[in-house]
Amino acid sequence: MDWFNRNWRGLSFVGILIAVWAIVAALRLIDPIILPAPWNVVRAVPGMLRERLLADIALTLGRVLAALAVACVFGIPVGLFLGYRQRAYKIVEGPLHALRSVPASALFPLFLIVAGVGETSIVALAAYPSLLVIMVNAISGAALANQSRLYQARLLNLNSWHTVSDVLFYEALPSIFDGIRTAVSYSLVLVVAVEMFIGLGERGLGRGIYLYQSSYRIPETYGAIMIAGMIGILLNWVVTKLQHHMLRWLPNVREEQ
């Protein structure tokens, strides 16, 4: 009940959109080949799941999670180190922001050359912008760390490793989670786009959307797109819950819970 009270505005907005969609479809104000009725989309979903979509969802989700794991494993420690060693960060700051300005999709031919045609190139392409986002957020969080805590770490004669892992990591954690939340969207969008347009193999949620659209199975196309959106919402919810659990010592997080 508390969850509903906190989210009733968003749920009401979604309900209004669905109602408008249903009215437009019932009155045939838009050709069904462009906008099918919502009940047709709902009826198409069980058949899609039996046909191929469960395997496609599992494969796409695995690729997204693999990209996020790579981005976190490399982005968080490197970002914390650069945030702690500002002189080192000044050296790489320009190239780092230049890399962020290059669209990941423009680098896909390079990933194909380096990593080859297959799963590695898809995961690498999705991990690339996610790693940069998480790294930059970790740098920002570490640079804004409470100086009194760093001073206490120096008084306790903590070495660089323990200062970064025991102090800076927790100081930068709110910023790191902000980066992870953004990286989730980047990873999902890039994985689905590569599956859809590059077509490395015949599986994946993006490939399913493309095949449904190319065969003019419009309700199935809408259904697959909506499932992709729900996966994004689910991933964001998981990150938010993990953030609340790991940052429960912050006053604003306790209030949200």
C-alpha positions in Angstrom: 0.0 0.0 0.0 2.9 2.4 0.8 4.4 1.6 -2.6 1.1 2.5 -4.3 0.8 5.8 -2.3 4.3 6.8 -3.4 3.8 5.9 -7.1 0.1 6.6 -7.7 0.8 9.6 -9.9 3.0 7.6 -12.3 0.6 4.7 -12.4 -2.3 7.1 -13.1 -0.3 8.6 -16.0 0.4 5.2 -17.5 -3.3 4.3 -17.1 -4.3 7.4 -18.9 -1.9 6.6 -21.8 -3.3 3.1 -22.1 -6.9 4.4 -22.1 -6.1 7.0 -24.8 -4.4 4.2 -26.8 -7.5 2.0 -26.5 -9.9 4.7 -27.5 -7.8 5.6 -30.6 -7.6 2.0 -31.6 -11.3 1.3 -31.0 -12.3 4.3 -33.1 -9.7 3.4 -35.8 -8.3 6.9 -35.8 -4.9 5.4 -36.7 -4.5 2.5 -39.1 -4.0 -0.8 -37.1 -0.9 -1.5 -39.2 0.7 1.5 -37.4 -1.0 1.3 -34.0 -2.6 -2.0 -33.1 -5.1 -2.2 -30.3 -3.6 -2.8 -26.8 -5.7 -6.0 -26.4 -4.2 -7.4 -29.6 -0.8 -6.7 -28.2 -1.6 -8.4 -24.9 -3.0 -11.5 -26.8 0.1 -11.8 -28.9 2.5 -11.9 -25.9 1.9 -15.6 -24.8 2.5 -16.9 -28.3 5.7 -14.8 -28.5 7.0 -16.2 -25.3 6.3 -19.8 -26.5 7.8 -19.1 -29.9 11.1 -17.5 -29.1 11.0 -14.6 -26.8 12.0 -16.2 -23.5 15.3 -17.3 -25.0 15.7 -13.9 -26.6 15.1 -12.1 -23.3 17.6 -14.4 -21.5 20.3 -13.9 -24.1 19.8 -10.1 -24.2 19.7 -9.8 -20.4 22.9 -11.9 -20.1 24.7 -9.6 -22.6 23.6 -6.5 -20.6 24.6 -7.9 -17.3 28.0 -9.0 -18.7 28.6 -5.5 -20.1 27.7 -4.0 -16.7 30.0 -6.4 -14.8 32.9 -5.5 -17.1 32.2 -1.8 -16.7 32.0 -2.0 -12.9 35.0 -4.3 -12.4 37.3 -1.9 -14.4 35.5 1.4 -14.0 35.1 1.6 -10.3 38.7 0.9 -9.1 40.2 3.0 -11.9 37.8 5.9 -11.2 38.5 5.8 -7.4 42.3 5.8 -8.1 42.1 8.7 -10.4 39.8 10.6 -8.0 42.4 10.0 -5.2 45.4 10.9 -7.4 44.3 14.1 -8.9 47.6 14.6 -10.7 47.2 11.4 -12.6 43.6 12.4 -13.4 44.8 15.7 -14.9 47.0 13.8 -17.3 44.1 11.6 -18.6 41.2 14.1 -18.2 41.4 15.4 -21.8 41.6 12.0 -23.5 38.9 10.6 -21.2 36.4 13.2 -22.1 37.3 12.9 -25.7 36.5 9.2 -25.6 33.1 10.0 -24.0 32.3 12.3 -26.9 32.7 9.4 -29.4 29.4 7.5 -30.0 29.8 3.9 -29.1 28.0 2.8 -32.3 30.7 4.6 -34.4 33.3 2.3 -32.8 31.5 -0.9 -33.6 33.6 -1.6 -36.8 36.7 -1.3 -34.6 35.3 -3.7 -32.0 34.6 -6.2 -34.8 38.2 -6.0 -36.0 39.7 -6.3 -32.5 37.2 -8.7 -30.8 35.9 -10.5 -33.9 32.3 -11.2 -34.9 30.4 -12.7 -31.9 29.4 -12.2 -28.3 32.6 -10.5 -27.3 32.1 -7.6 -29.7 28.5 -7.1 -28.5 29.4 -7.1 -24.8 32.5 -4.9 -25.5 30.4 -2.3 -27.4 27.9 -2.1 -24.5 30.6 -2.1 -21.9 32.5 0.8 -23.4 30.2 3.8 -22.7 29.1 2.1 -19.4 32.7 1.9 -18.2 33.3 5.5 -19.0 30.2 6.7 -17.3 30.9 4.7 -14.1 34.5 5.7 -14.1 33.7 9.4 -14.4 31.1 9.2 -11.6 33.6 7.3 -9.4 36.2 10.1 -10.1 33.7 12.8 -9.2 32.5 11.0 -6.0 36.1 10.4 -4.9 37.1 14.0 -5.6 34.2 15.2 -3.4 35.0 13.0 -0.5 34.8 14.3 3.0 38.3 15.7 3.7 38.0 15.1 7.4 37.7 11.4 6.8 40.7 11.4 4.5 42.6 13.3 7.2 41.6 10.6 9.8 42.8 7.9 7.4 46.2 9.7 7.2 46.3 9.9 11.0 45.7 6.1 11.2 48.6 5.6 8.7 46.4 3.8 6.2 48.1 3.1 2.9 46.7 4.1 -0.5 45.0 0.8 -1.0 43.1 0.9 2.3 42.3 4.6 1.9 40.7 3.9 -1.4 38.9 0.7 -0.5 37.8 1.6 3.1 37.2 5.4 2.8 36.9 6.6 -0.8 34.8 3.7 -2.0 32.0 4.5 0.5 32.4 8.2 0.0 31.9 7.8 -3.8 29.3 5.1 -3.6 26.3 7.5 -4.2 27.9 8.8 -7.3 28.9 5.3 -8.4 25.3 4.2 -8.2 24.2 7.2 -10.2 26.7 6.1 -12.9 25.5 2.4 -12.8 21.9 3.6 -13.2 22.9 5.5 -16.4 25.1 2.6 -17.5 22.1 0.2 -17.3 20.2 2.3 -19.9 23.3 2.6 -22.2 24.0 -1.1 -22.1 20.4 -2.2 -22.8 20.0 0.3 -25.6 23.3 -0.7 -27.3 22.8 -4.4 -27.0 19.2 -4.2 -28.4 20.4 -1.9 -31.2 23.3 -4.2 -32.2 21.0 -7.3 -32.2 18.5 -5.4 -34.3 20.6 -3.8 -37.0 23.9 -5.7 -37.0 22.3 -9.1 -36.7 25.1 -11.1 -35.2 23.2 -14.3 -35.0 19.4 -14.9 -35.1 18.8 -14.6 -31.3 18.3 -11.7 -29.0 15.4 -9.3 -28.1 16.5 -6.7 -30.7 16.7 -9.4 -33.4 13.2 -10.5 -32.4 11.8 -7.0 -32.7 13.4 -6.7 -36.2 12.0 -10.0 -37.4 8.5 -9.2 -36.2 8.6 -5.8 -37.8 10.0 -7.1 -41.1 7.2 -9.7 -41.3 4.5 -7.2 -40.5 3.6 -8.8 -37.2 2.8 -5.4 -35.7 1.2 -6.5 -32.4 4.2 -8.7 -31.7 6.5 -5.8 -32.6 4.8 -3.6 -30.0 4.8 -6.4 -27.5 8.5 -7.0 -27.9 9.3 -3.3 -27.6 7.2 -3.0 -24.4 9.0 -6.0 -22.9 12.3 -4.3 -23.7 11.0 -1.3 -21.8 9.9 -3.4 -18.9 13.4 -5.0 -18.7 14.9 -1.5 -18.5 12.4 -0.6 -15.7 13.2 -3.9 -13.8 17.0 -3.3 -14.1 16.6 0.2 -12.8 14.5 -1.0 -9.9 17.1 -3.6 -9.0 19.9 -1.0 -9.0 17.7 1.3 -6.9 17.0 -1.4 -4.3 20.7 -2.3 -4.2 21.5 1.3 -3.7 19.0 1.7 -0.8 20.5 -1.4 0.8 24.1 -0.4 0.5 23.5 3.3 1.4 21.0 2.7 4.2 23.3 4.7 6.5 22.4 7.9 4.6 19.5 10.0 6.0 17.8 10.6 2.7 17.9 6.9 1.8 16.3 5.9 5.1 13.5 8.4 4.5 12.8 6.9 1.1 12.6 3.4 2.5 
